[in-house]
Amino acid sequence: MPVYTIRGVDVDFPFDAYECQITYMDRVLESLQQGKNALLESPTGTGKTLCLLCASLAWRRTFGEFLRGGRGGNGGSQQPPYGSQPSGSQQLGESLSQQQSRYPVIIYASRTHSQLRQVIKELKATSYRPKMAVLGSREQMCIHDEVRTLRGRAQNNACHYLCKKRRCRHHNLVTEYLRNNTELGSEPFDIEDLVNIGRPNGPCPYYISRELSKSVDILFAPYNYLIESGNRRSLIGVPWDNAVLIFDEAHNLESICADAASFDLHPNNLTSCVAEAHECIKLCSAKRSFENSADKQFDPENYAILKALLMALEKKISELVIESKELGYTKAGSYIYEFLSELNITSETSKKLIETIDSASLLLEEGNSAETGPGVKAKATVSRLESIRDMLDIIFRGGGQNHAKYYRFHVNESQQTSGDALKVLGKSSRTLSWWCFNPGLAMEEFLKLGVRSIILTSGTLSPLESLAMELNLEFPVRLENPHVISPDQICVGVVPVGPSGHALNSSYRTRETIQYKQELGIAIVNFARIVPDGLLVFFPSYSMMDKCVEFWKNRNHANSTDENTIWQRICKHKQPVIEPRQSSNFPSAIEDYAAKLRDSSTSGAIFFAVCRGKVRLKREYLDRQGTPSNKNTKMLTGEEWYVQQAARAVNQAVGRVIRHRHDYGAIIYCDERFAWPNYQSQISYWLRPHIKCYSKYGEVVQGLTRFFRDKASSDHVKLKQIDCNDSIIPLTKKCMPQETLSDLAASARNEHPEITLSVNPTTRRSNFMKLAQITPANRSTLSTKHNFTSTSQLFSSEGQLSQDTLVVDLTADTAIHGHLKEHTFKSLGLKKAKITDRSKGASGSDDVSSKLPPNVESRALARHQGEQSAPQSKKSTTEQACQKNEAVREKSVGQESNSGPAFLKMAREKLSSTEYGEFVEFMKALKLKTMHIKDSLEAIAKLFSSPERRPLLEGFRVFVPKNHLPLYEQLVRRHTVSNT
């Protein structure tokens, strides 16, 4: 396994790393070593998760070996086992937490457990074995026969009650189990593994994970465990001080932070709360009569007061005068205190209300039991009163009101259905909202806890500056990585005009016009005809999507003899799927889209999707913030935020078109504004070099046709290449047998090409994670399951392609079956290491560390020193294929290097001695990676930019790494234009 020395840290990496992966790990280590926050963008398919794990764990290991026998590279020292501690899980945790204090803990968060499951799967592919734990909820981990059927606070209360009374046999076994299994956590595991340990009569998985979390090297958790204050407070024993927080898939983090600090009190929910309070009154009365108890917890008067307050709140909301149903009723955030004080709900009285609601949850849980006592044989239920408790927690956070300045008070008329119970009762159907517009509030809490660094990473974070300002944090370390793909794998076009030559501009001034809707519709008809399989179309709102679809269903092309409507012509080429308004129906829409793609009798499917959000109020909020008190602090205006949010939303939508190194796809921006420099500067860095602005609609049609035709003809050739560094998921570290490639090539031709259209650069917030996970452009993805009998075989619960259906598409960049190879990047005078079979002895390795730059040192390591493997008399078909590809590659590399002396001679002739010295220093920077390659190439291109040096500018491209060629071509064009 290669080892890279980056910033003085030896990083074990499972594969021969790409240059962009080295750069990414360098930035991770810079953040960790210097204790600085980082924003790291690396496109989907570049292996950022693997890089993040390897770099952070390598840094953690510099403080000492992993806890309790975890191995890392050269083994690990043993820490005192649980058995040496005093009895009691609390004492165990406290003692181990003291042991932990000298080491920083890594807290790795992602949005969902399914994403964390993939991260842990990546961890298994590395040589690192840190002490780890993964956090989950009782809903996911409880194995008690009755408690696991409950939900929410009712489940928490039942669990607390049984544990306190020592009536949960699973909880009672935790301490002894941990004593007898001291190595638990030293090998990667997931929530399902813990649950399997506990079933049917074993220890409680939930409390095992909580105890393990007190003494770990790395802790995995979903976002909400860190961002929501209540969940964070429940993590007793987690060493926050000097911890490193990593937020993976962080492109929606600012909205998640804002949503966690906001609430929406819907009318149906409030009505249910009134009903629950009334039920508590009846239960208390019955309980007192049955037990003759004077316990204050069962005083019906408390619940009568709660019911009265809720009814008064309901009435007060209905009495607000809403002049515009579209705009609703909006006030400054501080108005919430005036509004509630009229109901005698204040910071002080809220504490009593919260106590009453907690008691109500327990009472309702018992009321659902067959017993009148504290049984737990309850039906699965969630107490609606919990939403009132959460609301009070947010409003009276910390007992103060300072945070109200970041909020807006809003009431709007709720949409009513024909069967709406409130409408039948004649009640006003209104939603009370208190929206937070400063996501930085959540980040401030982490600073108060004393964390060392906060790393935010994703495939789509751009624009980075606005994200940093939104979160109100300093992010000195930043990275916008290029992709590992070549230019012929992506087609990115801007279409400023439609087929009839009329402008495509979806701003509010033109989106309602017949001309715009007709041009857009006919453009989509043509795209649907050209693209082989999948097509995604994004709209800024449901309203715009509905109006366009309705128009297309009733209109044909004005200048066409075709009597079919525009919609019928779209459906002729692609089966349509329209995103439903109800988010609960979204998964079924995804399944429908996937099913249509798999239907061999059709030519594909088209998915019409929507982006939405609380846009207007956020813009007004930012505009009213005024000038910051600190003149050095830049603040976003409402318009700047709107444009940059739109750009980020678009970047998220298109960011998953390319899923791995051998994938390909097309992106078409159907709006003239994407041709403007200020809009293009907001697009993800890796896409910018590929953008082509077409002046005529026919040009993009020709370009798309040529792109997909060329990819169809070249796919079968690429299947023969072997590369073990696949960035989606390394299912295997060995090449696939050559005899299976033809079969897999046949299946690959049945995969689904896809194009993404963006019809509005000012797209709003949406279920982007859901939509972006629809079947991606995996034309060259190889499937181990050629026949799918159900959608569940293809998709995970999150709507992603199931990872177990993917097989790594490989090329000849790595050692296969112990075969030694050497890749020489003579263009930069840089040699990569030979990869040594671990079964060979030290004599079998070739240490080339002296030939490599000290900051990116790569060398072969042998796991068993001194062992000699038997010579192979016959090479496998895979090795033969690899050697053949390698021979071709080495020949081409050698041809490039022949031009080196000639180029240097020309450089000496055309540059002054000072300039030539600068050029040499820039080349060293490229070699040693002391500058970002983007900066190095920019400096070199500028040096060669004068007209007489044009041959240098053109000739240098053969020395540029392949994955950075698009950037260099862009620099060449820029400097060529500036000198003409």
Buried (B, 14 or more C-beta within 10 A) or exposed (E): BBBBBBBEBBBBBBBBBBBBBBBBBBBBBBBBBEEBBBBBBBBBBBBBBBBBBBBBBBBBBEEEBBBBBBBBBEEBEEBEBBEEBEEEBEEBBBBBBEBBEEBBBBBBBBBBBBBBBBBBBBBEBBBBBBBBBBBBBBEBBBBBEBBBBBBBBBBBBBBEBBBEEEEBEBBBBBBEBBBEBBEBBBBBBBBBBBBEBBEEEBBBBBBBBBBBBBBBBBBBBBBBBBBBBEBBEEBEBBBBEBBBBBBBBBBBBBBBBBBBBBBBBBBBBBBBBBBBBBBBBEBBEBBBEEEEEEEEBBBBEBBBBBBEBBBBBBEBBEEBEBEEEEEBBBBBBBBBBEBBEEBEBEBEBBEEBBBBBBBBBBBBBBBBBEEEEBBBEBEEBBBBBBBBBBBBBBBBBEEEBEBBEBBBBBBBBBEEEEEBEBBEEEBBBBBBBBBBBBBBBBBBBBEEBEBBBBBBBBBBBBBBBBBBBBBBBEBEBBBBBBBBBBBEBBBBBBBBBBBBEBBBBBBEEBBEEEEBBBBBBBBBBBBBBBBBBBBBBBBBBBEBBBBBBEBBBEBBBEEEEEEBBBBBBBBBBBBBBBBBEEEEEBBEBBBBBBBBBBEEEEBBBBBBBBBBBBBBBBBEBBEEBEEEEEEEEEBBEBEBBBBBBBBBBBBBBBBBBBBBBBBBBBBBBBBBBBBBEEBBEBBBBBBBBBBEBBEEBEBBBEBBBEBBEEBEEBBBEBBBBBBBBBBBBBBEBBBBEBEEBEEBBEBBEEBBBBBBBBBBBBBBBBBBBBBBBBBBBBBBBBBEBEEBEEBEEBBBEBBBBBBEBBBBBBBBBBBBEBBBBEBBBBBBBBBBBBBBBBBBBEEBBEEBEEEBBEBBBBBBBBEEEEEEEEEEEEEBEBBEBBBEBBEEBBEEBEEEBEBBEEBBEBBEEBBEEEBBEBBEBBBBBBBBBEBBBBEBBBBBBBBBBEEEBBEBBEBBEBBBBEBBBBBBBBBBEBBBEEEE
